[in-house]
Amino acid sequence: MASGEQTIHIVWDWNGTLLHDIDAVIEATNLTFAEVGMEQITLERYRELYCVPVHRFYEKLTGKLPTDEEFARINELFHRHYFHRADTVALTLGAAELLAARAAAGGTQSLCSLAPHDHLVPLVRSHGIDGHFVRVDGLATPLDGHGKAAHMARHLASLTDVDPARTVVIGDAVDDARAAEHVGARAVLYTGGSHGRASLEEAGVPVVDTLAEAVAEAERIAA
């Protein structure tokens, strides 16, 4: 890493980015749908339709917005099924090595996720990568369907030595790009998670197929 690149800060997303959990997500989603009488969904269909706020995802699937009570029920079921599988999910190929190499080279990085904080922190620690981040932030309460922008703003505000203009958010969802724009940062989107390439390209930011490409692109656009 060149000296000019050492001031670049990367904010990583967790689910679908550093954690390769899309198969567990689809399995948990279909188990949830079976319990509430919704049709099963394929990975391709999920990536085509998934969006944040998550209420809109269910509207695309069913033709109507879920009520607060319906959404709470779906959300509770999904998290129960998902967290039953979370301990068996691996990091994305090469993620640990990328994080370690960047930290060793003097680059700072943090983790900002919509996953519940109390679940996120021990899971990150269990993968042995917690020492590579200057901060790890999940949600204090379970995902309520809202976007990531406000959460990202709080995350960066807590990092007093980080300049948003020299920050790149790496994630797997259009919402990551929106959150980056909200705080004045850049974004690179990765195709291995919740969105297909066509959906990601609508965000108007670089889209890549590997995390190594994501880091290289982040350093290029923020340099």
Sequence and secondary structure as in RCSB ss.txt:
>XXXX:A:sequence
MASGEQTIHIVWDWNGTLLHDIDAVIEATNLTFAEVGMEQITLERYRELYCVPVHRFYEKLTGKLPTDEEFARIN
ELFHRHYFHRADTVALTLGAAELLAARAAAGGTQSLCSLAPHDHLVPLVRSHGIDGHFVRVDGLATPLDGHGKAA
HMARHLASLTDVDPARTVVIGDAVDDARAAEHVGARAVLYTGGSHGRASLEEAGVPVVDTLAEAVAEAERIAA
>XXXX:A:secstr
  GGGTT EEEE TBTTTB  HHHHHHHHHHHHHHHT     HHHHHHH  SSHHHHHHHHHSS   HHHHHHHH
HHHHHHHHHHGGG  B TTHHHHHHHHHHTT EEEEEEEEEHHHHHHHHHHTT GGG S EEEESS   S  SHH
HHHHHHHT TT  GGGEEEEESSHHHHHHHHHHT EEEEETTSSS HHHHHTT S EESSHHHHHHHHHHHH 
